[in-house]
Every structure is written in structure tokens, then in C-alpha cells.
Amino acid sequence: MRIYGGTVFCPDRIMRQTDVCFYDGRITADSDTGGFDASDCYVLPGFIDTHIHGAFGSEFSSPDEDFTPALDSLSKRGVTSVLATTRSLFPDELEAAARNIGRQADPRVIGIHAEGPFVNPARIGAMNPKKLSLPKVSIPETMNSVSGGKLKILSMAPELDGAGEVIDWCVANGVKVSMAHTDADYASARAAVDRGASRLTHTYNGMRPLHHREPGVLGEALTDDRVCCELICDLVHVSAPAISLAVRAKGAENITMVSDSGVFSGLGDGEYTVDGRKRIVKDGVCRCADGVTIAGSTKCLYDGVLNMFRLGYSPDKIAIMASVNPALACGCTDRGILAEGCRADIAVLDRDFGIKAVFVGGERVV
């Protein structure tokens, strides 16, 4: 297959008028097996969501679900790979969830992002307070083992007792540590980064806010080039000016767009149950039963991509934040970029960034 006539995000991260060819699911140098006219369109790598708890009725912390229906719905929106993200659960529940994620045969599931249970109760957000834990190496170690080595990111509060040992284990085993749901001050956050933490989970949310005399974990992350910042771009979790601040501080090269969506994403307004606790979705915003606390996003990653385009961010910068950087976070070298030998995961977008076509492993799904 040859996609021709479009403006392509090339491997050198520059948009150019060129062709993209693929055969047998992989990008190739040339092809004579048919064509797709992408004239007046942008051709980008498929989007990769590294923080997604579920969508379209599927729960990624489930001990036994098949994620295929949700993945199919996401693919039609240009999201071609995910890190299935667990929440704060009891150790046996995390083990069961990790085992289930590990046995997903679909290559669109590229691993696990464990958000919690090492969460500071002072910044708990929508997490279940009964299921928090002080950091213990045994929990990520077990999750990684039963999933077949698929734990890629661990989100945790770095100021908790035992956090240092967990960071050390993660660094030694190729798991990225992301600071999250944390009340860490600047010094504590800096010490965690010095030790190996390299990410900030859903920037601005679930953390000590910035103060001009004590910039805290947010100040550390926004000013340290060693830290890549997640950003939920649904315009609910983070306002447009705050998005601008983060991107100006970090540059696109150190921003990873995520959805942080839940099982209710894509299902519309209504009442839902997550881990036995009520969630209320009204006017496209999900909140806890208190009617105040935001409890994950109802939007998928593509919605954030579209928001960023409408806010004036260029297609190449969006591709870096929604495709390239997520792939790097997972250690995936076969996707996130349209280079020869990589998976043919491709999103073709019109000039308004509407989805024109999506290819997943070379198969057209839209």
C-alpha cells in the first residue's frame, strides 16, 4: 500500500509532502500493492495513550476482560496503542489485573502503567483510600513477573517511606517512575529525579500546587529537562493557558499527551460504578459521588489531539507529544514514528484534523 499526496510527519520530525509505503503490516521503502489518496491531508503516526484506565465500557484493571472491543473503538479514533493503566488496588487485585493485561494477545496493548497504590492520602484524587499502600518493591515486582515483563511505568508519590527502594528497583528493571498524587516539596521531588524518577503524571492534577517560594513537585518537573510531563488535554483537567504554560516550559519534546480516561469514556452522561464506587458523568465531565472531585476523563486521546490543533499547535508538535514521546516512554522502537521497519500504525487527518483514515498494523479500520 502507498499513501500518497499527503503531508507526512517524517522520521526526522519534519512535515513533508511525500509518500508512506507499507507491506505486511510494516513501513517499507516502496510498495506497488495499491494506493490511498491523502491529498490535502496530514499523515501522522498512530496515537499512543500511555495513561488510560479503560474506555467504551472496558475496564483495564479487570481480572478477566478481553479489551478488543474497546481497542477497536479507540483505533477508529486514531489511538492505535495503549498502556493499560491500573489504579490503586489491593495487591491481589493488582496481580490479577497485571496477569490479565499480560495475556492480552492484541499487539495494541503494549504494557502496563500502574498508577498507585503508592499514593499520598493528601493528594488522593479519586483513588480509593482503603486501597493505598506504602511503597513496597514486592508489588511492582509481582506485577511485572505475572504480566511477562510488561510493567512500563509506575506512578507514585516519591516522598513516601520506602519510595527510594521502589525507584531503585524500577530503574534497575527498566520501569519508568512517574511522580504522582504527591505532596512532595521541591527538594523531595528533586531527590527523586536524581535517583531516577523521570516523569510527572497528569501535570497539575493530584499534586502540591506551584508556589513562588516553595515550587514543589510541579516546579521541579517544569524546570528539569530530565522530566517528561504528562498532560491531559481534554480542557477539563487543564485549562488552555495552563497547557500553554507547560508546553512553553517543557517544549513538545518533554510533553506526553494522555487521556486518563475511564470505563465510562465514550458512553455518554449517566451514573457508573468503578471499583464499587459511584461515578457521575454530567455534561461530559466525570466526578465522584461528592459531585466535586474529577474522576478521570470521558474523552479519548484523539479528543485531546483535536483540542491541541484547535488551540494552534502544529501537526508536527502534536505528533511528537501524542505519538513519538509515548512510544519512547514505553521503550517501543517499532511504533510512534513512520520509519522503515516500524508498524504501519497511521492516522490520516484532514486539514481540520478530522479523521480521514486509520491503519492499524497495515489494516485500514476507518
C-alpha positions in Angstrom: 0.0 0.0 0.0 1.1 3.5 -0.8 -0.4 6.5 0.9 0.3 9.4 -1.5 -0.3 13.1 -1.8 -0.3 13.9 1.9 1.9 16.0 4.2 3.8 13.4 6.2 5.4 13.5 9.7 8.8 12.1 8.6 11.3 10.3 10.8 13.3 13.5 11.2 10.2 15.1 12.8 9.6 17.4 9.9 6.3 17.6 7.9 6.9 17.0 4.2 4.9 16.2 1.1 5.9 12.6 0.4 4.5 9.1 0.3 4.3 6.4 3.1 4.5 2.8 1.9 3.8 -0.4 3.8 3.6 -4.1 3.3 2.6 -7.0 5.6 2.0 -4.5 8.4 5.3 -2.7 8.3 6.6 0.5 6.8 8.6 -0.1 3.7 10.7 1.9 1.3 8.4 1.3 -1.6 5.2 -0.6 -2.5 3.1 -1.5 -5.6 0.1 -3.1 -3.8 -2.4 -0.3 -4.1 -2.8 3.3 -3.0 -4.7 5.7 -0.8 -5.0 9.3 -1.8 -4.2 11.6 1.1 -4.1 14.8 -0.8 -4.7 17.8 1.3 -4.3 15.6 4.5 -1.8 15.2 7.3 -0.3 11.7 7.7 0.8 11.0 11.3 1.9 8.0 13.3 -1.0 6.4 15.2 -1.5 8.0 18.6 -0.3 6.1 21.7 -2.1 6.5 25.0 0.2 5.7 28.0 -2.4 6.6 30.7 -5.8 5.0 30.1 -7.8 3.1 32.7 -10.4 2.0 30.2 -12.9 3.2 27.6 -16.2 2.3 25.9 -17.3 0.0 28.8 -14.0 -1.8 29.2 -12.1 -1.7 32.5 -8.3 -2.2 32.2 -8.0 -3.2 35.9 -10.3 -6.1 35.3 -9.0 -9.6 36.2 -10.6 -11.2 33.2 -11.8 -8.9 30.4 -10.9 -9.0 26.8 -10.0 -5.5 25.7 -10.6 -6.0 22.0 -13.9 -4.1 21.7 -12.5 -1.0 23.4 -9.3 -1.2 21.4 -11.3 -1.4 18.2 -13.3 1.7 19.2 -10.1 3.6 20.1 -8.4 2.6 16.8 -11.3 4.2 14.9 -10.3 7.4 16.6 -6.6 7.1 15.7 -5.4 5.6 19.0 -3.5 2.6 17.8 -1.6 1.5 21.0 -2.2 1.8 24.8 -0.5 1.2 28.1 -3.4 -0.4 30.1 -3.4 1.6 33.3 -4.3 0.2 36.7 -5.5 2.2 39.7 -4.8 1.8 43.4 -6.0 -1.7 44.3 -5.2 -4.3 46.9 -2.0 -6.4 46.0 -4.0 -9.5 44.9 -6.2 -7.3 42.7 -3.2 -5.7 41.1 -1.7 -9.1 40.5 -4.9 -10.3 38.8 -5.1 -7.2 36.7 -1.5 -7.5 35.6 -1.9 -11.1 34.8 -4.9 -10.3 32.6 -3.1 -7.5 30.8 -0.2 -9.7 30.2 -2.3 -12.3 28.5 -3.9 -9.9 26.0 -2.8 -11.1 22.6 -3.6 -7.9 20.9 -0.4 -6.0 19.9 -2.2 -2.7 20.6 -1.7 -3.4 24.3 2.0 -2.6 24.7 2.2 -2.9 28.5 1.1 -1.7 31.9 1.1 1.7 33.6 0.5 1.2 37.3 -0.9 4.4 38.8 -0.7 3.7 42.6 -1.2 2.2 45.1 1.8 4.3 46.4 -0.3 7.4 46.7 -0.2 10.2 49.3 -3.6 10.4 51.0 -3.3 14.2 51.0 -3.5 14.2 47.2 -5.6 11.1 46.7 -7.9 12.5 44.0 -10.5 9.8 43.1 -8.4 6.9 44.4 -9.9 4.5 46.9 -8.4 5.4 50.3 -8.8 1.9 51.5 -6.5 0.5 48.8 -3.4 2.7 49.2 -0.1 1.3 50.3 3.3 2.5 51.4 5.9 1.7 48.6 6.9 -1.9 48.6 9.1 -3.5 45.9 7.1 -6.7 46.0 4.1 -5.1 44.4 5.7 -3.9 41.1 7.9 -6.9 41.1 4.9 -9.2 41.1 3.0 -7.2 38.5 6.0 -7.3 36.2 6.5 -11.0 36.8 2.9 -12.2 36.2 2.5 -10.0 33.1 5.6 -11.3 31.4 7.7 -8.2 32.0 5.1 -5.7 30.7 5.2 -3.1 33.5 6.5 0.0 31.8 5.5 3.0 34.1 4.9 3.2 37.8 3.2 6.3 39.1 3.9 7.0 42.8 4.4 9.7 45.5 8.2 9.9 45.9 8.0 11.4 49.4 6.5 8.3 51.0 8.6 6.0 53.2 10.1 3.2 51.1 9.8 5.2 47.8 13.6 5.2 47.3 13.9 1.4 47.2 11.0 1.2 44.7 12.6 3.8 42.5 15.9 1.9 42.6 14.1 -1.4 41.6 12.3 0.4 38.8 15.4 1.9 37.4 17.2 -1.4 37.6 14.3 -3.2 35.8 13.6 -0.7 33.0 10.4 0.7 34.5 9.8 4.4 34.3 9.0 6.2 37.6 6.4 9.0 37.3 5.7 11.3 40.3 2.0 11.3 41.0 -0.7 12.0 43.6 2.1 13.6 45.6 2.6 16.3 48.2 6.3 16.4 47.6 8.2 19.7 48.1 10.8 20.8 45.6 13.7 19.2 47.4 12.0 15.8 47.7 11.0 15.8 44.1 14.5 16.8 43.0 15.9 14.0 45.1 13.6 11.5 43.4 14.6 12.7 40.0 18.3 12.5 41.0 17.5 8.9 42.0 15.9 8.1 38.7 12.3 9.3 38.5 11.8 10.7 35.0 8.1 11.6 34.6 5.2 13.6 36.1 1.8 12.1 36.0 -1.2 14.2 34.7 0.7 17.5 35.3 -1.1 19.9 37.7 -3.6 17.3 38.9 -3.1 15.4 42.1 -0.1 17.3 43.4 1.0 20.2 45.5 0.3 23.3 43.5 3.1 25.7 42.5 4.0 28.4 45.0 6.6 31.1 44.3 8.5 30.4 47.5 8.1 26.6 47.5 7.6 25.5 43.9 7.1 21.9 44.9 7.0 18.9 42.7 5.4 20.9 39.9 8.1 23.5 39.9 10.8 20.8 39.8 9.2 19.0 36.9 8.6 22.1 34.8 12.1 23.3 35.2 14.1 20.0 35.0 14.9 18.7 31.5 15.2 15.2 32.8 11.4 15.0 33.5 8.8 14.4 30.8 5.3 15.7 31.8 2.0 14.0 31.1 -0.7 16.4 30.0 -4.4 15.7 29.8 -5.7 18.0 27.0 -9.5 17.5 27.4 -9.8 21.1 28.6 -11.4 19.9 31.8 -8.4 18.7 33.8 -6.2 21.5 32.5 -7.2 24.9 31.0 -5.8 26.2 27.8 -3.5 28.8 29.4 -2.1 26.1 31.8 -1.5 23.8 28.8 0.4 26.7 27.1 2.5 27.2 30.3 3.5 23.6 30.4 4.4 23.3 26.7 6.4 26.6 26.9 8.3 25.3 29.9 9.0 21.8 28.6 8.8 22.1 24.9 6.9 19.4 22.9 9.9 17.1 23.3 9.1 16.7 27.0 5.3 16.5 27.0 3.4 13.3 26.6 -0.3 13.8 25.9 -2.6 11.3 27.7 -6.3 10.8 28.1 -6.6 9.4 31.7 -9.9 8.1 30.5 -12.0 5.5 32.4 -14.5 2.8 31.6 -17.2 5.4 31.1 -15.3 7.2 28.3 -17.3 7.3 25.1 -20.6 6.1 26.8 -22.2 9.5 27.4 -23.7 11.0 30.5 -25.0 8.8 33.3 -24.1 7.0 36.5 -21.4 4.4 36.5 -19.6 2.2 39.1 -15.8 1.9 39.3 -14.4 -0.4 41.9 -17.7 -0.4 43.8 -17.8 3.4 43.9 -20.2 5.7 42.1 -19.1 7.9 39.3 -21.4 10.6 37.8 -20.8 11.8 34.2 -22.7 15.0 33.5 -22.1 17.3 30.6 -19.1 15.2 29.6 -17.3 15.5 33.0 -16.9 12.6 35.4 -16.9 13.3 39.1 -17.0 11.2 42.3 -20.2 10.9 44.3 -19.4 14.1 46.1 -20.2 16.0 42.8 -16.9 17.9 43.1 -13.8 15.6 42.6 -13.0 15.0 38.9 -12.5 11.2 38.5 -10.8 10.7 35.1 -11.6 11.9 31.6 -14.6 11.0 29.4 -12.5 11.8 26.3 -10.1 9.7 24.4 -6.6 10.8 23.3 -7.9 11.9 19.9 -10.2 14.5 21.5 -7.1 16.0 23.2 -5.2 15.9 19.9 -8.1 17.8 18.2 -8.2 20.3 21.1 -4.5 21.0 20.7 -4.8 21.5 17.0 -7.6 24.0 17.5 -5.5 25.8 20.1 -2.9 26.4 17.4 -0.4 23.6 18.0 1.2 22.4 14.7 0.8 18.8 13.4 4.5 18.0 13.9 4.4 19.1 17.6 1.2 17.2 18.2 2.8 14.0 16.7 5.8 14.4 19.0 3.5 14.7 22.1 0.9 12.1 21.1 3.0 9.5 19.2 6.8 9.9 19.5 7.1 10.6 23.2 4.5 8.0 24.3 6.5 5.4 22.3 9.7 6.4 24.0 8.0 6.2 27.4 7.2 2.6 26.7 10.5 1.7 25.2 8.8 0.9 22.0 11.0 1.2 18.9 8.6 -0.2 16.4 5.9 2.5 16.6 5.3 6.2 17.2 7.2 7.1 14.0 6.8 6.4 10.3 10.2 4.9 9.7 11.0 1.8 7.6 10.5 -1.4 9.6 8.0 0.2 12.1 4.4 -0.9 12.4 2.1 0.6 9.9 0.0 2.4 12.5 -1.1 5.5 10.7 -3.6 8.3 11.2 -4.6 10.3 8.1 -6.3 13.6 9.1 -7.9 16.3 7.0 -7.0 19.9 7.2 -9.3 20.4 10.1 -7.8 17.4 11.9 -10.8 15.3 11.3 -10.1 11.6 10.9 -9.9 10.6 7.2 -8.5 7.1 7.6 -6.7 5.0 10.2 -4.4 2.0 9.5 -3.5 -0.4 12.3 -0.7 -2.8 11.5 -1.4 -2.0 7.9 -5.1 -2.8 8.0 -7.5 0.0 7.3 -10.0 0.4 10.2 -11.6 3.7 9.1 
